Amino acid sequence: MAAHRPAAVTERLVVPAGTTGTEALASTKLPKNGPNAIVVVRDPDGVLRDLDWAPDADTEVEPVPLSSPDGLTVLRHSTAHVLAQAVQDIFTEAKLGIGPPIENGFYYDFDVAKPFQPEDLERLEVRMREIIKAGQRFRRRMYPSKDAARAELADQPYKLELIDLKGGADSTESVEVGGLDLTVYDNVDARTGERCWGDLCRGPHLPSTSLIPAFSLLRSAAAYWRGSEKNPQLQRIYGTAWPSRDQLKQHLRLLEEAAKRDHRRIGEDLDLFAFSSKVGKGLPLWLPNGTIVRDELEAWSRQVERRLGYKRVVTPHITQEDLYYLSGHLPYYAEDLYAPIEIEGEKYYLRPMNCPHHHMVFKARPHSYRDLPYKIGEHGTVYRFERSGQLHGIMRTRGFTQDDAHIYCTYDQAKDQFLEVMRMHDEFYRALGITDFYMVLALRDPKNKEKYHDDEEMWANAERITREAMEESNIPYVEDIGGAAHYGPKVDFNIRAVTGKEFAASTNQVDLYTPQRFGLTYKDSDGGEKPVVVIHRAPLGSHERFVTYLTEHFAGAFPVWLAPEQVRVIPIVDDLIEYATEVNQVLLDADLRSEVDASDGRLNAKVRAAVTRKIPLVVVVGRREAAQRGVTVRDRSGKETQMSLDDFVVHAKELVASKSLEGAGHLR
């Protein structure tokens, strides 16, 4: 996307004691308007402050422009407040939920008498533009106490609930009630100073609504209060805001393209998967076409693993609870597990991940240093209790399968083995034409170490091995401070689709903690027992999520090797059905997925039907083709080529064997 780059801030800004950021900016050449306008400042502690903040002592701050990531967050948060004001102006009985900024936009939840309609969003946009044009100022004030806040917000039940939450911990719209700060942002008339509207909020916000350059309301949907189906169902309005009209237009074009590529729509059109209320929420049924895509990916994964020395295992879908106490899933992650099943006085759980089972596979037999690295893999189905409001097609489900594997190795082998894992990711992704990907190194937050195990040497070693392998891989990466697991750093692979949507594809880890907890050891050359290093890896991650990515990335036009139906054979007239059937059988015998369209109808209609089903190779046979034992092949570009049947078989098999991306959706 073409975007305005944030202006390079070449000077630090000093805000004198008792002076606001706005006043300090006035004497500088830093931009006050446009995409690079300075909208907030960052204080020496890294806290973002409104421009009307006045420090008690002279303070050097960092100016934050509108086009920067933090500036965009402030813009979208402020636009959410303008939306809420507009809703209460038009729907005067509306009760306010929360309204946080999100990636590329914002939303706000409301309790209203009936769901919002498209014409309601149009009315709201008109009112929002009036508020923006009026240039209302955002003004922060603090409640002296919770009681004072409750008194002012007595008619807003959801805000009262947030006040009672300690620190607003369960709310996306965080409210500072853990200490003394309980703040509200008022929208104030720029001329009279009169309060027009206000919302309980931590902030910060833009100085004025007039600094909102471009926005759009996108859609409305039902959403449970605080994400729980046990709570009331509210109406959520989604919107987006950008520093320029051009950026907004480009984003809306991407959204339109993303809607065309939505895996739920394509999945229905191509018969890839389905859901049944009789089976249960979030538990997908893979239909024959979708199963082919999944099977091909799994077969490829097994082939690569065999080459790299992995052995396949199969482990149970349920496990006695003691294993999950040992692994730490109980009691710390109990809310993510399905309820236990009681059998003969013992509790069993559906497995949330495969790691503990694989550790028990390793422990089933003694191991020598000569056995290492010991690599085992499984396409294991796991079950996690996602809230109903979080389920989304096959992107986010309650049951999913992972190409999960674990490497048990010596300390000296760990870096090279982890590097091999990264190169495996690179091989998979590039073979699928995925070049826009990067790694995220999740580390401990040094200011909050109590949430992690306290073996400093173990943490240092795990981070060193991880970082060295990442550096040597030459795959770009960023750091995420505070994102580590409780037992060690981890590496996530993120991939982007052509629409700009980002997918978290897999999580991988060098684990020095679990071997000690499980007693995973090997006999060294000196006869002593030593703990192994465990490497967790799953390049394709959740198969459901990965098929979601591929479906949207290729817009359903999978490359030949993944396409559920690779070839459609169409006879021009009925008396050529016999030859079309012969061609089809030759293709089936060559292990190609082929079908004959022997239905009634015109040739053009049959070809259109094949194109609609996104079949990569359409073979048309007429009298000339039958006489010459040939075919006319139409590819996705519409190009037609005449060739012998034998040559076509060789051509099609080569497209499959090479995993060619010719004609795949993302290349169109």
Sequence and secondary structure as in RCSB ss.txt:
>XXXX:A:sequence
MAAHRPAAVTERLVVPAGTTGTEALASTKLPKNGPNAIVVVRDPDGVLRDLDWAPDADTEVEPVPLSSPDGLTVL
RHSTAHVLAQAVQDIFTEAKLGIGPPIENGFYYDFDVAKPFQPEDLERLEVRMREIIKAGQRFRRRMYPSKDAAR
AELADQPYKLELIDLKGGADSTESVEVGGLDLTVYDNVDARTGERCWGDLCRGPHLPSTSLIPAFSLLRSAAAYW
RGSEKNPQLQRIYGTAWPSRDQLKQHLRLLEEAAKRDHRRIGEDLDLFAFSSKVGKGLPLWLPNGTIVRDELEAW
SRQVERRLGYKRVVTPHITQEDLYYLSGHLPYYAEDLYAPIEIEGEKYYLRPMNCPHHHMVFKARPHSYRDLPYK
IGEHGTVYRFERSGQLHGIMRTRGFTQDDAHIYCTYDQAKDQFLEVMRMHDEFYRALGITDFYMVLALRDPKNKE
KYHDDEEMWANAERITREAMEESNIPYVEDIGGAAHYGPKVDFNIRAVTGKEFAASTNQVDLYTPQRFGLTYKDS
DGGEKPVVVIHRAPLGSHERFVTYLTEHFAGAFPVWLAPEQVRVIPIVDDLIEYATEVNQVLLDADLRSEVDASD
GRLNAKVRAAVTRKIPLVVVVGRREAAQRGVTVRDRSGKETQMSLDDFVVHAKELVASKSLEGAGHLR
>XXXX:A:secstr
          S EEE TT  HHHHHHTS S SSSTT EEEEE TTS EEETT   SS EEEEEEETTSHHHHHHH
HHHHHHHHHHHHHHHSTT EE    EETTEEEEEEE SS   HHHHHHHHHHHHHHHHHT EEEEEE SSHHHHH
HHTTT HHHHHHHHSGGGTT SS    SSS  EEEEEE TTT  EEEEEE      SBGGG  EEEEEEEEEEEG
GG TTS EEEEEEEEEESSHHHHHHHHHHHHHHHHT HHHHHHHTT EE  TTT TT  EE HHHHHHHHHHHHH
HHHHHHHTT EE    SEEEHHHHHHHTHHHHTGGGS   EEETTEEEEE S SHHHHHHHHHTS  BGGG SEE
EEEEEEEE    GGG BTTTB SEEEEEEEEEEE GGGHHHHHHHHHHHHHHHHHHTT   EEEEEEE  TT GG
GS   HHHHHHHHHHHHHHHHHHT  EEEEET SBTTB EEEEEEE TTS EEEEEEEEEESSHHHHHT EEE T
TS EEE EEEEE TT BHHHHHHHHHHHTTT   TTT SS EEEEESSGGGHHHHHHHHHHHHHTT  EEE   S
S HHHHHHHHHHTT SEEEEE HHHHHHTEEEEE TT  EEEEEHHHHHHHHHHHHHTT  TT GGG 
